[in-house]
Amino acid sequence: MASGIYAIAHIGNLRLYVCDASKIKQKWPQLLTQFNSGNYPHALLQQAWNDQGGKRRFSFHTYKDIADDTEIINIEQLAQDRRQAQDG
């Protein structure tokens, strides 16, 4: 299963949290489990989840979904850095 860059969009706050992961297709269900159980490691994002009503205010996007968004500063650099790290 492919690894890659993904983003969690906080719709109510117009914030985008960009991360990377292996097994990208399995990531959203895992994140939902973490958020719903209160165990997501990023405390501010967990608090926003708790305060804003959970998945109704958040969405999950892969790099392909956000690659052309010019308002996401350094998204292409992040992708390039990730490719270089994988190439070793």
Distance bins in CASP14 RR format, pairs under 12 A and 6 or more apart:
PFRMAT RR
TARGET T0000
AUTHOR 0000-0000-0000
RMODE 2
METHOD distances of the structure
MODEL  1
1 21 0 0 0 0 0 1 0 0 0 0 0
1 22 1 0 0 1 0 0 0 0 0 0 0
1 23 1 0 1 0 0 0 0 0 0 0 0
1 24 1 0 0 1 0 0 0 0 0 0 0
1 25 1 0 1 0 0 0 0 0 0 0 0
1 26 1 0 0 1 0 0 0 0 0 0 0
1 27 0 0 0 0 0 1 0 0 0 0 0
2 20 0 0 0 0 0 1 0 0 0 0 0
2 21 0 0 0 0 0 1 0 0 0 0 0
2 22 0 0 0 0 1 0 0 0 0 0 0
2 23 1 0 0 1 0 0 0 0 0 0 0
2 24 1 0 1 0 0 0 0 0 0 0 0
2 25 1 0 0 1 0 0 0 0 0 0 0
2 26 0 0 0 0 0 1 0 0 0 0 0
2 27 0 0 0 0 0 1 0 0 0 0 0
2 62 0 0 0 0 1 0 0 0 0 0 0
2 63 0 0 0 0 0 1 0 0 0 0 0
2 64 0 0 0 0 0 1 0 0 0 0 0
2 82 0 0 0 0 0 1 0 0 0 0 0
2 86 0 0 0 0 0 1 0 0 0 0 0
3 19 0 0 0 0 0 1 0 0 0 0 0
3 20 1 0 0 1 0 0 0 0 0 0 0
3 21 1 0 0 1 0 0 0 0 0 0 0
3 22 1 0 1 0 0 0 0 0 0 0 0
3 23 1 0 0 1 0 0 0 0 0 0 0
3 24 1 0 0 1 0 0 0 0 0 0 0
3 25 0 0 0 0 0 1 0 0 0 0 0
3 26 0 0 0 0 0 1 0 0 0 0 0
3 27 0 0 0 0 1 0 0 0 0 0 0
3 62 0 0 0 0 0 1 0 0 0 0 0
3 63 0 0 0 0 0 1 0 0 0 0 0
3 79 0 0 0 0 0 1 0 0 0 0 0
3 82 0 0 0 0 1 0 0 0 0 0 0
3 83 0 0 0 0 0 1 0 0 0 0 0
3 85 0 0 0 0 0 1 0 0 0 0 0
3 86 1 0 0 1 0 0 0 0 0 0 0
4 18 0 0 0 0 0 1 0 0 0 0 0
4 19 0 0 0 0 1 0 0 0 0 0 0
4 20 1 0 1 0 0 0 0 0 0 0 0
4 21 1 0 0 1 0 0 0 0 0 0 0
4 22 1 0 0 1 0 0 0 0 0 0 0
4 23 0 0 0 0 1 0 0 0 0 0 0
4 24 1 0 1 0 0 0 0 0 0 0 0
4 25 0 0 0 0 0 1 0 0 0 0 0
4 26 0 0 0 0 0 1 0 0 0 0 0
4 27 0 0 0 0 1 0 0 0 0 0 0
4 61 0 0 0 0 0 1 0 0 0 0 0
4 62 1 0 0 1 0 0 0 0 0 0 0
4 63 1 0 0 1 0 0 0 0 0 0 0
4 64 0 0 0 0 1 0 0 0 0 0 0
4 65 0 0 0 0 0 1 0 0 0 0 0
4 66 0 0 0 0 0 1 0 0 0 0 0
4 67 0 0 0 0 0 1 0 0 0 0 0
4 78 0 0 0 0 0 1 0 0 0 0 0
4 79 0 0 0 0 1 0 0 0 0 0 0
4 81 0 0 0 0 0 1 0 0 0 0 0
4 82 1 0 0 1 0 0 0 0 0 0 0
4 83 0 0 0 0 1 0 0 0 0 0 0
4 85 0 0 0 0 0 1 0 0 0 0 0
4 86 0 0 0 0 1 0 0 0 0 0 0
5 16 0 0 0 0 0 1 0 0 0 0 0
5 17 0 0 0 0 0 1 0 0 0 0 0
5 18 1 0 0 1 0 0 0 0 0 0 0
5 19 1 0 0 1 0 0 0 0 0 0 0
5 20 1 0 1 0 0 0 0 0 0 0 0
5 21 0 0 0 0 1 0 0 0 0 0 0
5 22 0 0 0 0 0 1 0 0 0 0 0
5 24 0 0 0 0 1 0 0 0 0 0 0
5 27 0 0 0 0 0 1 0 0 0 0 0
5 60 0 0 0 0 0 1 0 0 0 0 0
5 61 0 0 0 0 1 0 0 0 0 0 0
5 62 1 0 0 1 0 0 0 0 0 0 0
5 63 1 1 0 0 0 0 0 0 0 0 0
5 64 0 0 0 0 1 0 0 0 0 0 0
5 65 0 0 0 0 1 0 0 0 0 0 0
5 66 0 0 0 0 1 0 0 0 0 0 0
5 67 0 0 0 0 1 0 0 0 0 0 0
5 72 0 0 0 0 0 1 0 0 0 0 0
5 74 0 0 0 0 0 1 0 0 0 0 0
5 75 1 0 0 1 0 0 0 0 0 0 0
5 76 0 0 0 0 0 1 0 0 0 0 0
5 77 0 0 0 0 0 1 0 0 0 0 0
5 78 1 0 0 1 0 0 0 0 0 0 0
5 79 1 0 1 0 0 0 0 0 0 0 0
5 80 0 0 0 0 0 1 0 0 0 0 0
5 81 0 0 0 0 1 0 0 0 0 0 0
5 82 1 0 0 1 0 0 0 0 0 0 0
5 83 0 0 0 0 0 1 0 0 0 0 0
5 85 0 0 0 0 0 1 0 0 0 0 0
5 86 0 0 0 0 0 1 0 0 0 0 0
6 16 0 0 0 0 0 1 0 0 0 0 0
6 17 0 0 0 0 1 0 0 0 0 0 0
6 18 1 0 0 1 0 0 0 0 0 0 0
6 19 1 0 0 1 0 0 0 0 0 0 0
6 20 1 0 0 1 0 0 0 0 0 0 0
6 21 1 0 0 1 0 0 0 0 0 0 0
6 22 0 0 0 0 0 1 0 0 0 0 0
6 23 0 0 0 0 0 1 0 0 0 0 0
6 24 1 0 1 0 0 0 0 0 0 0 0
6 25 0 0 0 0 0 1 0 0 0 0 0
6 26 0 0 0 0 0 1 0 0 0 0 0
6 27 1 0 0 1 0 0 0 0 0 0 0
6 28 1 0 0 1 0 0 0 0 0 0 0
6 30 0 0 0 0 0 1 0 0 0 0 0
6 31 0 0 0 0 1 0 0 0 0 0 0
6 59 0 0 0 0 0 1 0 0 0 0 0
6 60 1 0 0 1 0 0 0 0 0 0 0
6 61 1 0 0 1 0 0 0 0 0 0 0
6 62 1 0 1 0 0 0 0 0 0 0 0
6 63 1 0 0 1 0 0 0 0 0 0 0
6 64 0 0 0 0 1 0 0 0 0 0 0
6 65 0 0 0 0 1 0 0 0 0 0 0
6 66 0 0 0 0 1 0 0 0 0 0 0
6 67 0 0 0 0 0 1 0 0 0 0 0
6 75 0 0 0 0 0 1 0 0 0 0 0
6 78 0 0 0 0 0 1 0 0 0 0 0
6 79 0 0 0 0 0 1 0 0 0 0 0
6 82 0 0 0 0 0 1 0 0 0 0 0
7 15 0 0 0 0 1 0 0 0 0 0 0
7 16 1 0 1 0 0 0 0 0 0 0 0
7 17 1 0 0 1 0 0 0 0 0 0 0
7 18 1 0 1 0 0 0 0 0 0 0 0
7 19 1 0 0 1 0 0 0 0 0 0 0
7 20 0 0 0 0 0 1 0 0 0 0 0
7 21 0 0 0 0 0 1 0 0 0 0 0
7 24 0 0 0 0 0 1 0 0 0 0 0
7 27 0 0 0 0 0 1 0 0 0 0 0
7 28 0 0 0 0 0 1 0 0 0 0 0
7 31 0 0 0 0 0 1 0 0 0 0 0
7 45 0 0 0 0 0 1 0 0 0 0 0
7 58 0 0 0 0 0 1 0 0 0 0 0
7 59 0 0 0 0 1 0 0 0 0 0 0
7 60 1 0 0 1 0 0 0 0 0 0 0
7 61 1 0 1 0 0 0 0 0 0 0 0
7 62 0 0 0 0 1 0 0 0 0 0 0
7 63 1 0 0 1 0 0 0 0 0 0 0
7 64 0 0 0 0 0 1 0 0 0 0 0
7 65 1 0 0 1 0 0 0 0 0 0 0
7 66 1 0 1 0 0 0 0 0 0 0 0
7 67 0 0 0 0 0 1 0 0 0 0 0
7 69 0 0 0 0 1 0 0 0 0 0 0
7 71 0 0 0 0 0 1 0 0 0 0 0
7 72 1 0 0 1 0 0 0 0 0 0 0
7 75 0 0 0 0 1 0 0 0 0 0 0
7 78 0 0 0 0 0 1 0 0 0 0 0
7 79 0 0 0 0 0 1 0 0 0 0 0
8 15 0 0 0 0 1 0 0 0 0 0 0
8 16 1 0 0 1 0 0 0 0 0 0 0
8 17 1 0 1 0 0 0 0 0 0 0 0
8 18 0 0 0 0 1 0 0 0 0 0 0
8 19 1 0 0 1 0 0 0 0 0 0 0
8 21 0 0 0 0 0 1 0 0 0 0 0
8 27 0 0 0 0 1 0 0 0 0 0 0
8 28 0 0 0 0 1 0 0 0 0 0 0
8 31 1 0 0 1 0 0 0 0 0 0 0
8 32 0 0 0 0 0 1 0 0 0 0 0
8 34 0 0 0 0 0 1 0 0 0 0 0
8 35 0 0 0 0 1 0 0 0 0 0 0
8 40 0 0 0 0 1 0 0 0 0 0 0
8 42 0 0 0 0 1 0 0 0 0 0 0
8 44 0 0 0 0 0 1 0 0 0 0 0
8 45 1 0 0 1 0 0 0 0 0 0 0
8 46 0 0 0 0 0 1 0 0 0 0 0
8 48 0 0 0 0 1 0 0 0 0 0 0
8 49 0 0 0 0 1 0 0 0 0 0 0
8 54 0 0 0 0 0 1 0 0 0 0 0
8 55 0 0 0 0 0 1 0 0 0 0 0
8 57 0 0 0 0 0 1 0 0 0 0 0
8 58 1 0 1 0 0 0 0 0 0 0 0
8 59 1 0 0 1 0 0 0 0 0 0 0
8 60 1 0 0 1 0 0 0 0 0 0 0
8 61 1 0 0 1 0 0 0 0 0 0 0
8 62 0 0 0 0 0 1 0 0 0 0 0
8 65 0 0 0 0 0 1 0 0 0 0 0
8 66 0 0 0 0 0 1 0 0 0 0 0
9 15 1 0 0 1 0 0 0 0 0 0 0
9 16 1 0 1 0 0 0 0 0 0 0 0
9 17 1 0 0 1 0 0 0 0 0 0 0
9 18 0 0 0 0 1 0 0 0 0 0 0
9 28 0 0 0 0 0 1 0 0 0 0 0
9 45 0 0 0 0 0 1 0 0 0 0 0
9 48 0 0 0 0 0 1 0 0 0 0 0
9 52 0 0 0 0 0 1 0 0 0 0 0
9 55 0 0 0 0 0 1 0 0 0 0 0
9 57 0 0 0 0 1 0 0 0 0 0 0
9 58 1 0 0 1 0 0 0 0 0 0 0
9 59 1 0 1 0 0 0 0 0 0 0 0
9 60 1 0 0 1 0 0 0 0 0 0 0
9 61 1 0 0 1 0 0 0 0 0 0 0
9 62 0 0 0 0 0 1 0 0 0 0 0
9 65 0 0 0 0 1 0 0 0 0 0 0
9 66 0 0 0 0 1 0 0 0 0 0 0
9 69 0 0 0 0 0 1 0 0 0 0 0
9 71 0 0 0 0 0 1 0 0 0 0 0
9 72 0 0 0 0 0 1 0 0 0 0 0
10 16 1 0 0 1 0 0 0 0 0 0 0
10 17 1 0 0 1 0 0 0 0 0 0 0
10 18 0 0 0 0 0 1 0 0 0 0 0
10 35 0 0 0 0 0 1 0 0 0 0 0
10 42 0 0 0 0 0 1 0 0 0 0 0
10 44 0 0 0 0 1 0 0 0 0 0 0
10 45 1 0 0 1 0 0 0 0 0 0 0
10 46 0 0 0 0 0 1 0 0 0 0 0
10 47 0 0 0 0 0 1 0 0 0 0 0
10 48 1 0 1 0 0 0 0 0 0 0 0
10 49 0 0 0 0 1 0 0 0 0 0 0
10 51 0 0 0 0 0 1 0 0 0 0 0
10 52 1 0 0 1 0 0 0 0 0 0 0
10 53 0 0 0 0 0 1 0 0 0 0 0
10 54 0 0 0 0 1 0 0 0 0 0 0
10 55 0 0 0 0 0 1 0 0 0 0 0
10 56 0 0 0 0 0 1 0 0 0 0 0
10 57 1 0 0 1 0 0 0 0 0 0 0
10 58 1 0 1 0 0 0 0 0 0 0 0
10 59 0 0 0 0 1 0 0 0 0 0 0
10 60 0 0 0 0 0 1 0 0 0 0 0
10 61 0 0 0 0 0 1 0 0 0 0 0
11 48 0 0 0 0 0 1 0 0 0 0 0
11 49 0 0 0 0 0 1 0 0 0 0 0
11 52 0 0 0 0 1 0 0 0 0 0 0
11 53 0 0 0 0 0 1 0 0 0 0 0
11 54 0 0 0 0 0 1 0 0 0 0 0
11 55 0 0 0 0 0 1 0 0 0 0 0
11 56 0 0 0 0 1 0 0 0 0 0 0
11 57 1 0 1 0 0 0 0 0 0 0 0
11 58 1 0 0 1 0 0 0 0 0 0 0
11 59 1 0 0 1 0 0 0 0 0 0 0
11 60 0 0 0 0 0 1 0 0 0 0 0
11 61 0 0 0 0 0 1 0 0 0 0 0
12 48 0 0 0 0 1 0 0 0 0 0 0
12 49 0 0 0 0 0 1 0 0 0 0 0
12 51 0 0 0 0 0 1 0 0 0 0 0
12 52 1 0 0 1 0 0 0 0 0 0 0
12 53 0 0 0 0 0 1 0 0 0 0 0
12 54 0 0 0 0 0 1 0 0 0 0 0
12 56 0 0 0 0 1 0 0 0 0 0 0
12 57 1 0 1 0 0 0 0 0 0 0 0
12 58 0 0 0 0 1 0 0 0 0 0 0
12 59 0 0 0 0 0 1 0 0 0 0 0
13 44 0 0 0 0 0 1 0 0 0 0 0
13 45 0 0 0 0 0 1 0 0 0 0 0
13 47 0 0 0 0 0 1 0 0 0 0 0
13 48 1 0 0 1 0 0 0 0 0 0 0
13 49 0 0 0 0 0 1 0 0 0 0 0
13 51 0 0 0 0 1 0 0 0 0 0 0
13 52 1 0 0 1 0 0 0 0 0 0 0
13 57 0 0 0 0 1 0 0 0 0 0 0
13 58 0 0 0 0 1 0 0 0 0 0 0
14 48 0 0 0 0 0 1 0 0 0 0 0
14 57 0 0 0 0 0 1 0 0 0 0 0
14 71 0 0 0 0 1 0 0 0 0 0 0
14 72 0 0 0 0 0 1 0 0 0 0 0
15 42 0 0 0 0 0 1 0 0 0 0 0
15 44 0 0 0 0 1 0 0 0 0 0 0
15 45 0 0 0 0 1 0 0 0 0 0 0
15 48 1 0 0 1 0 0 0 0 0 0 0
15 49 0 0 0 0 0 1 0 0 0 0 0
15 52 0 0 0 0 0 1 0 0 0 0 0
15 57 0 0 0 0 0 1 0 0 0 0 0
15 58 0 0 0 0 1 0 0 0 0 0 0
15 59 0 0 0 0 0 1 0 0 0 0 0
15 71 0 0 0 0 0 1 0 0 0 0 0
15 72 0 0 0 0 0 1 0 0 0 0 0
16 45 0 0 0 0 0 1 0 0 0 0 0
16 58 0 0 0 0 0 1 0 0 0 0 0
16 59 0 0 0 0 1 0 0 0 0 0 0
16 60 0 0 0 0 0 1 0 0 0 0 0
16 61 0 0 0 0 1 0 0 0 0 0 0
16 65 0 0 0 0 0 1 0 0 0 0 0
16 66 1 0 0 1 0 0 0 0 0 0 0
16 69 0 0 0 0 1 0 0 0 0 0 0
16 71 0 0 0 0 1 0 0 0 0 0 0
16 72 1 0 0 1 0 0 0 0 0 0 0
16 73 0 0 0 0 0 1 0 0 0 0 0
16 74 0 0 0 0 0 1 0 0 0 0 0
16 75 0 0 0 0 1 0 0 0 0 0 0
16 78 0 0 0 0 0 1 0 0 0 0 0
17 31 0 0 0 0 0 1 0 0 0 0 0
17 35 0 0 0 0 0 1 0 0 0 0 0
17 40 0 0 0 0 0 1 0 0 0 0 0
17 41 0 0 0 0 0 1 0 0 0 0 0
17 42 1 0 0 1 0 0 0 0 0 0 0
17 44 0 0 0 0 1 0 0 0 0 0 0
17 45 1 0 1 0 0 0 0 0 0 0 0
17 46 0 0 0 0 0 1 0 0 0 0 0
17 48 0 0 0 0 1 0 0 0 0 0 0
17 49 0 0 0 0 0 1 0 0 0 0 0
17 58 0 0 0 0 1 0 0 0 0 0 0
17 59 0 0 0 0 0 1 0 0 0 0 0
17 60 0 0 0 0 0 1 0 0 0 0 0
17 61 0 0 0 0 0 1 0 0 0 0 0
17 66 0 0 0 0 0 1 0 0 0 0 0
17 72 0 0 0 0 0 1 0 0 0 0 0
18 42 0 0 0 0 0 1 0 0 0 0 0
18 45 0 0 0 0 0 1 0 0 0 0 0
18 60 0 0 0 0 0 1 0 0 0 0 0
18 61 0 0 0 0 1 0 0 0 0 0 0
18 62 0 0 0 0 0 1 0 0 0 0 0
18 63 0 0 0 0 1 0 0 0 0 0 0
18 65 0 0 0 0 0 1 0 0 0 0 0
18 66 1 0 0 1 0 0 0 0 0 0 0
18 67 0 0 0 0 0 1 0 0 0 0 0
18 69 0 0 0 0 0 1 0 0 0 0 0
18 72 1 0 0 1 0 0 0 0 0 0 0
18 73 0 0 0 0 0 1 0 0 0 0 0
18 74 0 0 0 0 1 0 0 0 0 0 0
18 75 1 0 0 1 0 0 0 0 0 0 0
18 76 0 0 0 0 0 1 0 0 0 0 0
18 77 0 0 0 0 0 1 0 0 0 0 0
18 78 1 0 0 1 0 0 0 0 0 0 0
18 79 0 0 0 0 0 1 0 0 0 0 0
18 81 0 0 0 0 0 1 0 0 0 0 0
18 82 0 0 0 0 0 1 0 0 0 0 0
19 27 0 0 0 0 1 0 0 0 0 0 0
19 28 0 0 0 0 0 1 0 0 0 0 0
19 30 0 0 0 0 0 1 0 0 0 0 0
19 31 0 0 0 0 1 0 0 0 0 0 0
19 40 0 0 0 0 0 1 0 0 0 0 0
19 41 0 0 0 0 0 1 0 0 0 0 0
19 42 0 0 0 0 1 0 0 0 0 0 0
19 45 0 0 0 0 0 1 0 0 0 0 0
19 60 0 0 0 0 0 1 0 0 0 0 0
19 61 0 0 0 0 0 1 0 0 0 0 0
19 62 0 0 0 0 0 1 0 0 0 0 0
19 63 0 0 0 0 0 1 0 0 0 0 0
19 66 0 0 0 0 0 1 0 0 0 0 0
19 78 0 0 0 0 1 0 0 0 0 0 0
19 82 0 0 0 0 0 1 0 0 0 0 0
20 27 0 0 0 0 1 0 0 0 0 0 0
20 62 0 0 0 0 0 1 0 0 0 0 0
20 63 0 0 0 0 1 0 0 0 0 0 0
20 75 0 0 0 0 0 1 0 0 0 0 0
20 78 1 0 0 1 0 0 0 0 0 0 0
20 79 0 0 0 0 1 0 0 0 0 0 0
20 81 0 0 0 0 1 0 0 0 0 0 0
20 82 1 0 1 0 0 0 0 0 0 0 0
20 83 0 0 0 0 0 1 0 0 0 0 0
20 85 0 0 0 0 1 0 0 0 0 0 0
20 86 0 0 0 0 0 1 0 0 0 0 0
21 27 1 0 1 0 0 0 0 0 0 0 0
21 28 0 0 0 0 0 1 0 0 0 0 0
21 30 0 0 0 0 1 0 0 0 0 0 0
21 31 0 0 0 0 1 0 0 0 0 0 0
21 60 0 0 0 0 0 1 0 0 0 0 0
21 62 0 0 0 0 0 1 0 0 0 0 0
21 63 0 0 0 0 0 1 0 0 0 0 0
21 82 0 0 0 0 0 1 0 0 0 0 0
22 30 0 0 0 0 0 1 0 0 0 0 0
22 82 0 0 0 0 0 1 0 0 0 0 0
22 86 0 0 0 0 0 1 0 0 0 0 0
23 29 0 0 0 0 0 1 0 0 0 0 0
23 30 0 0 0 0 1 0 0 0 0 0 0
24 30 0 0 0 0 0 1 0 0 0 0 0
24 31 0 0 0 0 0 1 0 0 0 0 0
24 60 0 0 0 0 1 0 0 0 0 0 0
24 61 0 0 0 0 0 1 0 0 0 0 0
24 62 1 0 0 1 0 0 0 0 0 0 0
24 63 0 0 0 0 1 0 0 0 0 0 0
24 64 0 0 0 0 0 1 0 0 0 0 0
24 65 0 0 0 0 0 1 0 0 0 0 0
24 82 0 0 0 0 0 1 0 0 0 0 0
25 60 0 0 0 0 0 1 0 0 0 0 0
25 62 0 0 0 0 1 0 0 0 0 0 0
26 32 0 0 0 0 0 1 0 0 0 0 0
26 33 0 0 0 0 0 1 0 0 0 0 0
26 60 0 0 0 0 0 1 0 0 0 0 0
27 33 0 0 0 0 0 1 0 0 0 0 0
27 34 0 0 0 0 0 1 0 0 0 0 0
27 60 1 0 0 1 0 0 0 0 0 0 0
27 61 0 0 0 0 0 1 0 0 0 0 0
27 62 0 0 0 0 1 0 0 0 0 0 0
27 63 0 0 0 0 0 1 0 0 0 0 0
28 34 0 0 0 0 0 1 0 0 0 0 0
28 35 0 0 0 0 0 1 0 0 0 0 0
28 55 0 0 0 0 1 0 0 0 0 0 0
28 58 0 0 0 0 1 0 0 0 0 0 0
28 59 0 0 0 0 1 0 0 0 0 0 0
28 60 1 0 1 0 0 0 0 0 0 0 0
28 61 0 0 0 0 1 0 0 0 0 0 0
28 62 0 0 0 0 1 0 0 0 0 0 0
29 35 0 0 0 0 0 1 0 0 0 0 0
29 36 0 0 0 0 0 1 0 0 0 0 0
29 55 0 0 0 0 0 1 0 0 0 0 0
29 60 0 0 0 0 1 0 0 0 0 0 0
30 36 0 0 0 0 0 1 0 0 0 0 0
30 37 0 0 0 0 0 1 0 0 0 0 0
30 39 0 0 0 0 0 1 0 0 0 0 0
30 40 0 0 0 0 0 1 0 0 0 0 0
30 41 0 0 0 0 0 1 0 0 0 0 0
30 60 0 0 0 0 0 1 0 0 0 0 0
31 37 0 0 0 0 0 1 0 0 0 0 0
31 38 0 0 0 0 0 1 0 0 0 0 0
31 39 0 0 0 0 0 1 0 0 0 0 0
31 40 1 0 0 1 0 0 0 0 0 0 0
31 41 0 0 0 0 0 1 0 0 0 0 0
31 42 0 0 0 0 0 1 0 0 0 0 0
31 45 0 0 0 0 1 0 0 0 0 0 0
31 46 0 0 0 0 0 1 0 0 0 0 0
31 49 0 0 0 0 1 0 0 0 0 0 0
31 54 0 0 0 0 0 1 0 0 0 0 0
31 55 0 0 0 0 1 0 0 0 0 0 0
31 58 0 0 0 0 1 0 0 0 0 0 0
31 59 0 0 0 0 0 1 0 0 0 0 0
31 60 1 0 0 1 0 0 0 0 0 0 0
32 38 0 0 0 0 0 1 0 0 0 0 0
32 39 0 0 0 0 0 1 0 0 0 0 0
32 40 0 0 0 0 1 0 0 0 0 0 0
32 49 0 0 0 0 1 0 0 0 0 0 0
32 54 0 0 0 0 1 0 0 0 0 0 0
32 55 1 0 0 1 0 0 0 0 0 0 0
32 56 0 0 0 0 0 1 0 0 0 0 0
32 58 0 0 0 0 1 0 0 0 0 0 0
32 59 0 0 0 0 0 1 0 0 0 0 0
32 60 0 0 0 0 1 0 0 0 0 0 0
33 39 0 0 0 0 1 0 0 0 0 0 0
33 40 0 0 0 0 1 0 0 0 0 0 0
33 55 0 0 0 0 0 1 0 0 0 0 0
34 40 1 0 1 0 0 0 0 0 0 0 0
34 41 1 0 0 1 0 0 0 0 0 0 0
34 42 0 0 0 0 1 0 0 0 0 0 0
34 45 0 0 0 0 0 1 0 0 0 0 0
34 46 0 0 0 0 1 0 0 0 0 0 0
34 49 0 0 0 0 1 0 0 0 0 0 0
34 54 0 0 0 0 0 1 0 0 0 0 0
34 55 0 0 0 0 0 1 0 0 0 0 0
35 41 0 0 0 0 0 1 0 0 0 0 0
35 42 0 0 0 0 0 1 0 0 0 0 0
35 45 0 0 0 0 1 0 0 0 0 0 0
35 46 1 0 0 1 0 0 0 0 0 0 0
35 47 0 0 0 0 0 1 0 0 0 0 0
35 48 0 0 0 0 1 0 0 0 0 0 0
35 49 1 0 1 0 0 0 0 0 0 0 0
35 50 0 0 0 0 1 0 0 0 0 0 0
35 51 0 0 0 0 0 1 0 0 0 0 0
35 52 0 0 0 0 0 1 0 0 0 0 0
35 53 0 0 0 0 0 1 0 0 0 0 0
35 54 1 0 0 1 0 0 0 0 0 0 0
35 55 1 0 0 1 0 0 0 0 0 0 0
35 56 0 0 0 0 0 1 0 0 0 0 0
35 57 0 0 0 0 0 1 0 0 0 0 0
35 58 1 0 0 1 0 0 0 0 0 0 0
35 60 0 0 0 0 0 1 0 0 0 0 0
36 46 0 0 0 0 0 1 0 0 0 0 0
36 49 0 0 0 0 1 0 0 0 0 0 0
36 50 0 0 0 0 1 0 0 0 0 0 0
36 53 0 0 0 0 0 1 0 0 0 0 0
36 54 1 0 0 1 0 0 0 0 0 0 0
36 55 0 0 0 0 1 0 0 0 0 0 0
36 58 0 0 0 0 0 1 0 0 0 0 0
37 46 0 0 0 0 1 0 0 0 0 0 0
37 49 0 0 0 0 0 1 0 0 0 0 0
37 50 0 0 0 0 0 1 0 0 0 0 0
38 45 0 0 0 0 0 1 0 0 0 0 0
38 46 1 0 1 0 0 0 0 0 0 0 0
38 47 0 0 0 0 1 0 0 0 0 0 0
38 48 0 0 0 0 0 1 0 0 0 0 0
38 49 1 0 0 1 0 0 0 0 0 0 0
38 50 1 0 0 1 0 0 0 0 0 0 0
38 54 0 0 0 0 0 1 0 0 0 0 0
39 45 0 0 0 0 0 1 0 0 0 0 0
39 46 1 0 0 1 0 0 0 0 0 0 0
39 49 0 0 0 0 0 1 0 0 0 0 0
39 50 0 0 0 0 0 1 0 0 0 0 0
40 46 1 0 1 0 0 0 0 0 0 0 0
40 47 0 0 0 0 1 0 0 0 0 0 0
40 48 0 0 0 0 1 0 0 0 0 0 0
40 49 1 0 0 1 0 0 0 0 0 0 0
40 50 0 0 0 0 1 0 0 0 0 0 0
40 54 0 0 0 0 0 1 0 0 0 0 0
40 58 0 0 0 0 0 1 0 0 0 0 0
42 48 0 0 0 0 1 0 0 0 0 0 0
42 49 0 0 0 0 1 0 0 0 0 0 0
43 49 0 0 0 0 0 1 0 0 0 0 0
43 50 0 0 0 0 0 1 0 0 0 0 0
44 50 0 0 0 0 0 1 0 0 0 0 0
44 51 0 0 0 0 0 1 0 0 0 0 0
44 52 0 0 0 0 0 1 0 0 0 0 0
45 51 0 0 0 0 0 1 0 0 0 0 0
45 52 0 0 0 0 0 1 0 0 0 0 0
45 54 0 0 0 0 0 1 0 0 0 0 0
45 57 0 0 0 0 0 1 0 0 0 0 0
45 58 0 0 0 0 1 0 0 0 0 0 0
46 52 0 0 0 0 0 1 0 0 0 0 0
46 54 0 0 0 0 0 1 0 0 0 0 0
46 58 0 0 0 0 0 1 0 0 0 0 0
47 53 0 0 0 0 0 1 0 0 0 0 0
47 54 0 0 0 0 0 1 0 0 0 0 0
48 54 0 0 0 0 1 0 0 0 0 0 0
48 55 0 0 0 0 0 1 0 0 0 0 0
48 57 1 0 0 1 0 0 0 0 0 0 0
48 58 0 0 0 0 1 0 0 0 0 0 0
49 55 0 0 0 0 1 0 0 0 0 0 0
49 56 0 0 0 0 0 1 0 0 0 0 0
49 57 0 0 0 0 1 0 0 0 0 0 0
49 58 1 0 0 1 0 0 0 0 0 0 0
50 57 0 0 0 0 0 1 0 0 0 0 0
50 58 0 0 0 0 0 1 0 0 0 0 0
51 57 0 0 0 0 1 0 0 0 0 0 0
51 58 0 0 0 0 0 1 0 0 0 0 0
52 58 1 0 0 1 0 0 0 0 0 0 0
59 65 0 0 0 0 1 0 0 0 0 0 0
59 66 0 0 0 0 0 1 0 0 0 0 0
60 66 0 0 0 0 0 1 0 0 0 0 0
61 67 0 0 0 0 1 0 0 0 0 0 0
61 68 0 0 0 0 0 1 0 0 0 0 0
61 69 0 0 0 0 1 0 0 0 0 0 0
61 72 0 0 0 0 0 1 0 0 0 0 0
61 75 0 0 0 0 0 1 0 0 0 0 0
62 75 0 0 0 0 0 1 0 0 0 0 0
62 79 0 0 0 0 0 1 0 0 0 0 0
63 69 0 0 0 0 0 1 0 0 0 0 0
63 72 0 0 0 0 0 1 0 0 0 0 0
63 75 1 0 0 1 0 0 0 0 0 0 0
63 76 0 0 0 0 1 0 0 0 0 0 0
63 78 0 0 0 0 1 0 0 0 0 0 0
63 79 1 0 0 1 0 0 0 0 0 0 0
63 80 0 0 0 0 0 1 0 0 0 0 0
63 82 0 0 0 0 1 0 0 0 0 0 0
63 83 0 0 0 0 0 1 0 0 0 0 0
64 75 0 0 0 0 0 1 0 0 0 0 0
64 79 0 0 0 0 0 1 0 0 0 0 0
65 72 0 0 0 0 0 1 0 0 0 0 0
65 75 0 0 0 0 0 1 0 0 0 0 0
66 72 1 0 1 0 0 0 0 0 0 0 0
66 73 0 0 0 0 0 1 0 0 0 0 0
66 74 0 0 0 0 0 1 0 0 0 0 0
66 75 1 0 0 1 0 0 0 0 0 0 0
66 76 0 0 0 0 0 1 0 0 0 0 0
66 78 0 0 0 0 0 1 0 0 0 0 0
66 79 0 0 0 0 0 1 0 0 0 0 0
67 75 1 0 0 1 0 0 0 0 0 0 0
67 76 1 0 0 1 0 0 0 0 0 0 0
67 77 0 0 0 0 0 1 0 0 0 0 0
67 78 0 0 0 0 0 1 0 0 0 0 0
67 79 1 0 0 1 0 0 0 0 0 0 0
67 80 0 0 0 0 0 1 0 0 0 0 0
68 75 0 0 0 0 1 0 0 0 0 0 0
68 76 0 0 0 0 1 0 0 0 0 0 0
68 79 0 0 0 0 0 1 0 0 0 0 0
69 75 1 0 0 1 0 0 0 0 0 0 0
69 76 0 0 0 0 0 1 0 0 0 0 0
70 76 0 0 0 0 1 0 0 0 0 0 0
72 78 0 0 0 0 1 0 0 0 0 0 0
72 79 0 0 0 0 0 1 0 0 0 0 0
74 80 0 0 0 0 1 0 0 0 0 0 0
74 81 0 0 0 0 1 0 0 0 0 0 0
74 82 0 0 0 0 0 1 0 0 0 0 0
75 81 0 0 0 0 0 1 0 0 0 0 0
75 82 0 0 0 0 0 1 0 0 0 0 0
76 82 0 0 0 0 0 1 0 0 0 0 0
76 83 0 0 0 0 0 1 0 0 0 0 0
77 83 0 0 0 0 0 1 0 0 0 0 0
77 84 0 0 0 0 0 1 0 0 0 0 0
78 84 0 0 0 0 0 1 0 0 0 0 0
78 85 0 0 0 0 0 1 0 0 0 0 0
79 85 0 0 0 0 0 1 0 0 0 0 0
79 86 0 0 0 0 0 1 0 0 0 0 0
80 86 0 0 0 0 0 1 0 0 0 0 0
80 87 0 0 0 0 0 1 0 0 0 0 0
81 87 0 0 0 0 0 1 0 0 0 0 0
81 88 0 0 0 0 0 1 0 0 0 0 0
82 88 0 0 0 0 0 1 0 0 0 0 0
END
